[in-house]
Amino acid sequence: MTDAQEKEDRLIRRVLIALPVFALLGFLATVALVAVMISYNFNLLNWME
């Protein structure tokens, strides 16, 4: 394996690890936001008026 291939493999590995991590963090943030809105009895339709 050449040095360029190793750098490319490292980049691909980082991307393949980062994408699911960021997706999971985004999902958890969304779930937390929804839980906070429900706990504060926040009504989006009333807020939009």
C-alpha positions in Angstrom: 0.0 0.0 0.0 1.3 3.4 -0.8 1.3 6.4 1.5 -1.5 8.1 -0.6 -3.7 5.0 -0.2 -3.1 4.9 3.5 -4.1 8.6 3.8 -7.2 7.9 1.7 -8.1 4.9 3.8 -7.8 6.9 7.0 -10.0 9.6 5.5 -12.7 7.1 4.5 -12.5 5.5 7.9 -13.0 8.9 9.6 -15.9 9.7 7.4 -17.6 6.3 7.9 -17.2 6.8 11.7 -18.2 10.5 11.8 -21.4 10.2 9.8 -23.2 7.7 12.1 -21.9 9.6 15.2 -23.3 12.9 14.0 -26.5 11.2 12.9 -26.9 9.7 16.4 -26.1 13.0 18.1 -28.6 14.8 15.9 -31.2 12.2 16.7 -30.6 12.5 20.4 -30.7 16.3 20.3 -34.1 16.1 18.4 -35.5 13.6 21.0 -34.3 15.8 23.9 -35.8 18.9 22.3 -39.2 17.1 21.8 -39.1 15.8 25.4 -38.4 19.3 26.7 -41.2 20.8 24.6 -43.6 18.1 25.8 -42.6 18.6 29.4 -43.2 22.4 29.1 -46.5 21.7 27.3 -45.3 23.7 24.3 -47.9 23.9 21.5 -46.3 24.6 18.1 -49.6 25.6 16.6 -50.3 28.2 19.2 -46.8 29.6 18.9 -47.2 30.0 15.1 -50.3 32.1 15.4 
